[in-house]
Amino acid sequence: MSKICAVLFDLDGTLADTAPDLAYAANSLRLADGVPPLAFEILRPMTSHGARGLIKEAVGLTPEDPGFEHARLRFLSFYENNLCVHSKLFPGIPQLLDGIETRGLPWGIVTNKVEYFALPLIQQLGLGNRCAVTVGGDTTANPKPAADPLLHAAKAINVAPEACVYVGDDLRDIEAAHAAGMTSVAVRWGYLGDGLPIDQWNAHHIVRTPKDLHDLLETLC
C-alpha cells in the first residue's frame, strides 16, 4: 500500500453533523401536508442517502412516483433556508484537521451534496478556506459510488489516487474509494445508512472516533 499523501472526506455524517437541518427540511414536508413530524432518530440514518432517502422516509415517495419531483423541490427550498442552523462539525474534527494540516498534508471534501448547497455550507462551517478541493455531487458526470468524483479530487490536488485515503460513513463512500484505488476508512460516528452493517462494507480500516482516525493517519502517513 502506498504512503498516504492526502486525505479526502465525505461531508454529511463524516466531517459535519448536518442531520438536524436535513431532518428539519424533511419534517417540513410533513408539516406542510398536515402530518405530524417524524422522530429525529428515524430520519438521522437516512441523511447519508440525501434528499431521496429523506423524502422516501418522510412522505413515502421515490423518484419513480409522480409527486416526487414536486416534493424534492419543496424539500430543497426548506433546506436552502435552513442550511446551517444546527449543523456543526463533529466533536474532534477540528483537532483532526489541525493535525492533518500540521503534517503538511492536503485534505479535501468529496460529497454527493450538489455544489449549490455544499459550497456555502462548507463556508459556513469554517472550512472553505482550508480544504484543498471540494467536489460536489454534480461536479462530475457520476456521483459516488462511482470513482469519478474521487479521481477528480485527486487530480485537482495533484496526488495519485493510490496515495489518497477516503473517509466516509456510508457504504457508497467505501465502494467509491475501492473503485478509485484509494485507501478506504469507514467511521462509526456517522449516519451509517440502513443497509449492511459497517463491518460488512469491506473498508480497509474502521475507526470509532476522530482521535482514532488521527492515530491511524499517523501510521499511514
N, C-alpha and C positions, 0 to 999 in steps of 0.2 A: 504494500500500500504506500502511495506517495506521501511525502511530508506535506501536511496541510499548510497552505499559504493564505487562505481566505475563508471566511465564514459567511454563509448565506442563511437567512432566516425567513421562515413563514412569518406572517404578521398576526392575524387573529388567532388567539389561543397559544401563541408561542412567545412573541415579544410582548404583546398587549392583550389585556383582558377587555375586549370590546363587546362581550356578550350582553352587558346591561343595556347598551344603546341599541343593539340589534334586536334584542328581545322587546324593547320598548316599541320599536317600529312594527314588529310582528303583532304584538298585542294591540297596537293602534288600529290595525286592520280589523281585529275582532271587535274592539270597542266601537269603531265606526259602523259596524254592522249590528250593533246592539247585542253582542255576545260577550260574556264575561272573559277577562283575560286569563291566560294560562299561567300556571306557576312558573317562576323563573327556572326552577330545577328541570322542568320539562323542556324548555327552549334552549337552555345552555348547551347541551351536547350537539344541537343541530347547527350551532354557529359556524362550525368549520365547513358546513355544506352551503354556506352563503344564503342568498335570497331564496333559491329554490328549496333548500331544506327547511328554512324557517317558514316560508309560505305554505309548504305542504303540511307542516306541523300545526300551524296556526289556523289555517282555513281549509285544509284538505285538498288543495289544488296542485296539480302537476303541470309541467309545460304542455302536455297534450290536451289539457282541459280548455274549453273556450274562454273561461273567465280568468285564466292565469295571467295573461299579459296585462290586463287592467289591474289585477291585484299586485303584480310586480311593480308597476309604475307608482301605485299608491304607496307600496312599501318603501320604495326608494325615495319618494318625496318625504315621508315621515323620517326616514333615516338621515337624509340630507340636512334636515332642520334640527337634528339631534345627534350630529356626527361624533362629537367628542364631549358629551356632557358628563358621563360617568366612566368613559373608557380611560384606562391608565395602564402604564407598564406594570407587568407582574413584579411582585417583590423579588429583589435580587437581580433583576435585569439591568438596572443602571450600573451596578457594580460589575456585572459580567461584561457589559460593553466597554466600561472603563478599562478592564483588564485586557480585553482584546486590542483596544487602541494603544494601551501601554506597550504591548508587544509589537506594535507596528503592523498589525495585520489589517488588511482592508476587510470590511464587512458590508453586507448589503441585505436588501429585503426583496423577496420574490413571493408575491401574493396573488391569489386569484381574484382579489378585490379589484375592480376596474380602476384605472388611474384617476378618474374623476373624483372618486372617494378616497382612494389610497393616498394620493399625494397630499391633499390638505390634512388628512388625518395624521399622517406621519409628521407633518409640520407642527400640528397642534400637540402632538406627543413629545415634541422637542428633539426629534431625530433627523429632521430634514437636512440639516447642515452637517450631519455626522456620517450618515451612511454613504458609501461609495457609489452605490447603484440602487435604484428602485425599479422593479419590474412588476407591472400590474397584470391583471387577468386579460387585458386587451392589448398589451404591449406587443405580444407575438401572436401568430396565427392560432396557436393551440395553447390553452392553459394547462396547468397541472391536472392530471398526472403525466402529460406529455413532457418530454425533456426540453422542449423549445425555450420556455422562459428561463430555466436554469442555465442552459447553454448561452442564452443571450446575456445573462448577468455575468457569467464567467468571461465572455468575450469583452464585455464593456469594461471590466476591471483588469483585463489582460492577464488572467490567471487560467492555467489549464484546468479543465473540469475535474480531472483526477486529483488536483491539488486543492479542491474545494470541499468543504463539509456543508451539508444542507441540513438544517434543523427544523423539525416541524411536529405538529400534534395531530396529524391526520394520515390515514393510510395513503392517500394520494400524494402526500409530501414524500413519503418513503419510496413509493413507486416512481415518482419523478426523479428522485435522486439516483435510484438504480439505473433508470433509463439514460440519465446524463453521465453516468460513470463517476458519480460523486460519492463520498462517504456520507452515509445517512445516520442521523441521530433523531430518535423519537423522544418526546418529552412527556412525562407523566402528568405534569401540572396543567396541560392543555385540555381542550374540549373532548378530543378523542373520538368523536362521532358516535354512531350507534351500530357499527358493523363489527368486524373482527376485533378481538381484544388486542391491545398494543403488543403483547408478547408474540403475536402471530403475524406481525407485519414484516418480519424478516429485516428489520433495521440492523445496521452494523452495531449500533450502540443504543441503549435506552438509559435515560437519566431521569432522576426524580426531582431534582431542584436545579436552579441556575448555578448554584455553587458546585454541584456535581458536574455540570457541563463545563464550568470553568476549569475544574480539575482534569476533566477528560481532554480539553483542548491543550492543557499544559503538556500532556503526554503525546498528543497527536502532532503538536507543532514543535 
